[in-house]
Amino acid sequence: MESQKAYRPNVSFDYRGAFVWCHVGTVSPCGEWVEAGDTRWRMSAEWFLSEAAAKASKADEISAMAARLNDQALQLLQLAERPPVD
């Protein structure tokens, strides 16, 4: 039987957009730990049993960042329409 993998998602933003990536580990036989090499993390709600579910969990964070960027762009466009202040 193959060991169960677990995935903890992370998101990074740069000029290209959002990049979602995962820490990957193996669930311990007791189910309380996720292990990867010499590192061990406690199994918690931030870990998922599928990579797709882990990545999908970052959708709200990416959506919130998109909304902030849209607001900033709108503010900049509005500034361009204002006459200069003397």
DOKOLZA-570358 format. One record per residue: residue number from 1; residue in one letter; x, y, z of N, C-alpha, C in turn. Coordinates in nm, 4 decimals, decimal comma. Each point is the difference from the previous one (the first is absolute). Example, Ala and Ser with C-alpha at 12.3 -4.5 7.8 and 13.67 -1.06 7.14 Angstrom:
<pt 1; "A"; <1,3190; -0,5690; 0,7800>; <-0,0890; 0,1190; 0,0000>; <0,0900; 0,1200; 0,0000>> <pt 2; "S"; <-0,0350; 0,1050; -0,0720>; <0,0820; 0,1190; 0,0060>; <-0,0770; 0,1090; 0,0730>> 
//
This chain:
<pt 1; "M"; <0,0832; -0,1181; 0,0000>; <-0,0832; 0,1181; 0,0000>; <0,0885; 0,1256; 0,0000>> <pt 2; "E"; <-0,0348; 0,0955; -0,0853>; <0,0778; 0,1240; -0,0096>; <-0,0385; 0,0953; 0,1122>> <pt 3; "S"; <0,0980; 0,0703; 0,0518>; <-0,0244; 0,0974; 0,1064>; <-0,0839; 0,1156; -0,0527>> <pt 4; "Q"; <-0,0850; 0,0542; 0,0868>; <-0,0844; 0,1142; -0,0353>; <0,0827; 0,1275; -0,0021>> <pt 5; "K"; <-0,0094; 0,0750; -0,1071>; <0,0681; 0,1289; -0,0079>; <-0,0927; 0,1084; 0,0526>> <pt 6; "A"; <0,0613; 0,1084; 0,0482>; <-0,0737; 0,1171; 0,0454>; <0,0648; 0,1235; -0,0620>> <pt 7; "Y"; <-0,0815; 0,1031; -0,0224>; <0,0441; 0,1203; -0,0702>; <-0,0392; 0,1236; 0,0796>> <pt 8; "R"; <0,0963; 0,0909; 0,0209>; <-0,0269; 0,1279; 0,0669>; <0,0266; 0,1111; -0,1013>> <pt 9; "P"; <-0,1040; 0,0753; -0,0372>; <0,0142; 0,0982; -0,1077>; <0,0637; 0,1306; 0,0446>> <pt 10; "N"; <0,0645; 0,0647; -0,0955>; <0,0594; 0,1319; 0,0168>; <-0,0292; 0,0779; -0,1273>> <pt 11; "V"; <-0,0047; 0,1316; 0,0119>; <-0,0194; 0,0824; -0,1191>; <0,1022; 0,1125; 0,0011>> <pt 12; "S"; <0,0575; 0,0250; -0,1158>; <0,0944; 0,1094; -0,0200>; <-0,0535; 0,0847; -0,1150>> <pt 13; "F"; <0,0230; 0,1314; 0,0095>; <-0,0444; 0,0910; -0,1047>; <0,1210; 0,0702; -0,0599>> <pt 14; "D"; <-0,0012; 0,0179; -0,1309>; <0,0989; 0,0827; -0,0667>; <-0,0650; 0,0626; -0,1223>> <pt 15; "Y"; <0,0774; 0,0580; -0,0885>; <-0,0549; 0,0709; -0,1154>; <-0,0786; -0,0911; -0,0944>> <pt 16; "R"; <0,0200; -0,1295; 0,0087>; <-0,0723; -0,0944; -0,0864>; <-0,1334; -0,0419; 0,0574>> <pt 17; "G"; <-0,0218; 0,0290; 0,1283>; <-0,1247; -0,0410; 0,0644>; <0,0291; -0,0832; 0,1229>> <pt 18; "A"; <-0,0906; -0,0911; 0,0277>; <0,0126; -0,0845; 0,1182>; <0,0615; -0,1342; -0,0377>> <pt 19; "F"; <0,0842; -0,0493; 0,0873>; <0,0592; -0,1329; -0,0155>; <-0,0339; -0,0786; 0,1256>> <pt 20; "V"; <-0,0742; -0,1091; -0,0162>; <-0,0385; -0,0842; 0,1134>; <0,0852; -0,1257; -0,0036>> <pt 21; "W"; <0,0635; -0,0287; 0,1125>; <0,0864; -0,1177; 0,0105>; <-0,0247; -0,0664; 0,1345>> <pt 22; "C"; <0,0456; -0,1215; 0,0141>; <-0,0287; -0,0767; 0,1210>; <0,1243; -0,0616; 0,0614>> <pt 23; "H"; <0,0043; 0,0030; 0,1336>; <0,0887; -0,0900; 0,0725>; <-0,0657; -0,1374; -0,0107>> <pt 24; "V"; <0,0790; -0,1024; -0,0169>; <-0,0537; -0,1358; -0,0114>; <0,0681; -0,0870; 0,1030>> <pt 25; "G"; <-0,0788; -0,0814; 0,0663>; <0,0551; -0,0935; 0,0970>; <-0,0827; -0,1262; 0,0044>> <pt 26; "T"; <0,0420; -0,0911; 0,0819>; <-0,0686; -0,1270; 0,0182>; <-0,0655; -0,0017; 0,1374>> <pt 27; "V"; <-0,1253; -0,0395; 0,0036>; <-0,0719; -0,0094; 0,1272>; <0,0572; -0,1182; 0,0782>> <pt 28; "S"; <0,0311; 0,0237; 0,1270>; <0,0554; -0,1063; 0,0845>; <-0,1042; -0,1096; 0,0215>> <pt 29; "P"; <0,0439; -0,1201; 0,0361>; <-0,0940; -0,1092; 0,0232>; <-0,1081; 0,0329; 0,1041>> <pt 30; "C"; <0,0337; 0,0814; 0,0991>; <-0,0985; 0,0358; 0,1025>; <-0,0939; 0,1105; -0,0474>> <pt 31; "G"; <0,0342; 0,0686; -0,1118>; <-0,0844; 0,1047; -0,0552>; <0,0142; 0,1356; 0,0658>> <pt 32; "E"; <0,0906; 0,0122; 0,0977>; <0,0157; 0,1268; 0,0707>; <0,1084; 0,0898; -0,0582>> <pt 33; "W"; <0,0820; -0,0528; -0,0883>; <0,1150; 0,0747; -0,0512>; <0,0078; -0,0088; -0,1519>> <pt 34; "V"; <0,0627; 0,1012; -0,0583>; <0,0372; -0,0025; -0,1410>; <0,1521; 0,0091; -0,0008>> <pt 35; "E"; <0,0628; -0,0936; -0,0661>; <0,1450; -0,0095; 0,0015>; <0,0571; 0,0168; -0,1404>> <pt 36; "A"; <0,1116; 0,0740; -0,0086>; <0,0722; 0,0156; -0,1254>; <0,1477; 0,0074; 0,0348>> <pt 37; "G"; <0,0720; -0,1033; -0,0299>; <0,1417; -0,0045; 0,0351>; <0,0172; 0,0082; 0,1506>> <pt 38; "D"; <0,0826; 0,0954; 0,0454>; <0,0254; 0,0176; 0,1430>; <-0,0999; 0,0928; 0,0676>> <pt 39; "T"; <-0,0994; 0,0476; -0,0760>; <-0,0962; 0,0957; 0,0540>; <-0,1333; -0,0686; 0,0257>> <pt 40; "R"; <-0,0622; 0,0405; 0,1104>; <-0,1303; -0,0560; 0,0346>; <-0,0900; 0,1129; 0,0482>> <pt 41; "W"; <-0,1216; 0,0053; -0,0545>; <-0,0995; 0,0995; 0,0394>; <-0,1212; -0,0728; 0,0578>> <pt 42; "R"; <-0,0675; 0,0637; 0,0928>; <-0,1235; -0,0575; 0,0531>; <-0,1080; 0,0088; -0,1076>> <pt 43; "M"; <-0,0723; -0,1076; -0,0200>; <-0,1116; -0,0018; -0,0949>; <-0,1059; 0,0959; 0,0528>> <pt 44; "S"; <-0,0407; 0,0972; -0,0833>; <-0,0979; 0,0999; 0,0411>; <-0,0880; 0,0343; -0,1196>> <pt 45; "A"; <-0,0906; 0,0944; 0,0216>; <-0,0935; 0,0399; -0,1059>; <0,0702; 0,0642; -0,1194>> <pt 46; "E"; <0,1245; 0,0437; 0,0162>; <0,0712; 0,0605; -0,1126>; <0,0564; -0,1045; -0,0964>> <pt 47; "W"; <-0,0109; -0,1268; 0,0348>; <0,0456; -0,1092; -0,0863>; <-0,1201; -0,0636; -0,0688>> <pt 48; "F"; <0,0194; -0,0393; -0,1264>; <-0,1050; -0,0622; -0,0800>; <0,0508; -0,1331; -0,0538>> <pt 49; "L"; <-0,0918; -0,0887; -0,0295>; <0,0386; -0,1319; -0,0493>; <0,0036; -0,0075; -0,1522>> <pt 50; "S"; <-0,0298; 0,1123; -0,0669>; <0,0193; 0,0051; -0,1452>; <0,0620; 0,1349; -0,0360>> <pt 51; "E"; <0,0837; -0,0015; -0,1007>; <0,0654; 0,1228; -0,0435>; <-0,1028; 0,0984; -0,0555>> <pt 52; "A"; <-0,0986; -0,0510; -0,0729>; <-0,1023; 0,0869; -0,0574>; <-0,0773; 0,0739; 0,1089>> <pt 53; "A"; <-0,0391; -0,0703; 0,1058>; <-0,0736; 0,0640; 0,1102>; <0,0877; 0,1025; 0,0711>> <pt 54; "A"; <0,1267; -0,0320; 0,0172>; <0,0925; 0,0937; 0,0651>; <0,0107; 0,1285; -0,0803>> <pt 55; "K"; <0,0232; -0,0122; -0,1293>; <0,0142; 0,1188; -0,0848>; <-0,1301; 0,0785; -0,0068>> <pt 56; "A"; <-0,1114; -0,0691; -0,0104>; <-0,1308; 0,0672; -0,0069>; <-0,0281; 0,0812; 0,1257>> <pt 57; "S"; <0,0565; -0,0402; 0,1127>; <-0,0243; 0,0721; 0,1255>; <0,0572; 0,1409; -0,0022>> <pt 58; "K"; <0,0865; 0,0300; -0,0946>; <0,0603; 0,1335; -0,0107>; <-0,0801; 0,0931; -0,0911>> <pt 59; "A"; <-0,1103; -0,0457; -0,0550>; <-0,0795; 0,0810; -0,0928>; <-0,0476; 0,1299; 0,0639>> <pt 60; "D"; <-0,0464; -0,0044; 0,1248>; <-0,0478; 0,1222; 0,0659>; <0,1129; 0,1014; 0,0182>> <pt 61; "E"; <0,1181; -0,0462; 0,0360>; <0,1138; 0,0903; 0,0173>; <0,0381; 0,0659; -0,1324>> <pt 62; "I"; <-0,0011; -0,0768; -0,1073>; <0,0329; 0,0534; -0,1314>; <-0,1077; 0,0979; -0,0455>> <pt 63; "S"; <-0,1253; -0,0334; 0,0244>; <-0,1098; 0,0890; -0,0356>; <0,0088; 0,1320; 0,0764>> <pt 64; "A"; <0,0340; -0,0060; 0,1279>; <0,0144; 0,1218; 0,0802>; <0,1139; 0,0865; -0,0529>> <pt 65; "M"; <0,1106; -0,0623; -0,0392>; <0,1115; 0,0762; -0,0562>; <-0,0417; 0,0640; -0,1325>> <pt 66; "A"; <-0,0740; -0,0722; -0,0815>; <-0,0480; 0,0547; -0,1274>; <-0,0873; 0,1227; 0,0247>> <pt 67; "A"; <-0,0864; -0,0065; 0,0990>; <-0,0859; 0,1142; 0,0316>; <0,0825; 0,1201; 0,0450>> <pt 68; "R"; <0,1030; -0,0235; 0,0832>; <0,0874; 0,1097; 0,0444>; <0,0725; 0,0629; -0,1191>> <pt 69; "L"; <0,0496; -0,0822; -0,0901>; <0,0711; 0,0518; -0,1168>; <-0,0939; 0,0792; -0,0907>> <pt 70; "N"; <-0,1220; -0,0487; -0,0166>; <-0,0977; 0,0740; -0,0807>; <-0,0306; 0,1353; 0,0633>> <pt 71; "D"; <-0,0145; 0,0031; 0,1327>; <-0,0235; 0,1268; 0,0698>; <0,1171; 0,0959; -0,0196>> <pt 72; "Q"; <0,1215; -0,0506; 0,0111>; <0,1178; 0,0852; -0,0195>; <0,0055; 0,0544; -0,1419>> <pt 73; "A"; <-0,0291; -0,0844; -0,0977>; <0,0012; 0,0446; -0,1396>; <-0,1053; 0,1082; -0,0221>> <pt 74; "L"; <-0,1174; -0,0177; 0,0566>; <-0,1066; 0,0995; -0,0128>; <0,0420; 0,1325; 0,0623>> <pt 75; "Q"; <0,0615; -0,0050; 0,1170>; <0,0474; 0,1223; 0,0656>; <0,1030; 0,0723; -0,0872>> <pt 76; "L"; <0,0894; -0,0737; -0,0600>; <0,1009; 0,0609; -0,0862>; <-0,0634; 0,0624; -0,1238>> <pt 77; "L"; <-0,0957; -0,0675; -0,0580>; <-0,0695; 0,0555; -0,1156>; <-0,0760; 0,1272; 0,0371>> <pt 78; "Q"; <-0,0603; -0,0001; 0,1176>; <-0,0710; 0,1199; 0,0460>; <0,0970; 0,1157; 0,0231>> <pt 79; "L"; <0,1178; -0,0282; 0,0515>; <0,1005; 0,1055; 0,0189>; <0,0397; 0,0624; -0,1332>> <pt 80; "A"; <0,0102; -0,0810; -0,1022>; <0,0396; 0,0502; -0,1315>; <-0,1060; 0,0932; -0,0589>> <pt 81; "E"; <-0,1233; -0,0154; 0,0403>; <-0,1086; 0,0837; -0,0523>; <-0,0143; 0,1321; 0,0747>> <pt 82; "R"; <0,0646; 0,0115; 0,1166>; <-0,0096; 0,1220; 0,0802>; <0,0979; 0,1037; -0,0525>> <pt 83; "P"; <-0,0401; 0,1271; 0,0032>; <0,0981; 0,1034; -0,0374>; <0,1085; 0,0102; 0,1073>> <pt 84; "P"; <0,1196; 0,0367; -0,0397>; <0,1098; 0,0125; 0,0978>; <-0,0324; 0,1058; 0,1057>> <pt 85; "V"; <0,0460; -0,0211; 0,1202>; <-0,0190; 0,0945; 0,1097>; <0,1210; 0,0928; 0,0034>> <pt 86; "D"; <-0,0259; 0,1316; 0,0007>; <0,1105; 0,0994; 0,0020>; <0,0389; 0,0346; 0,1401>> 
//
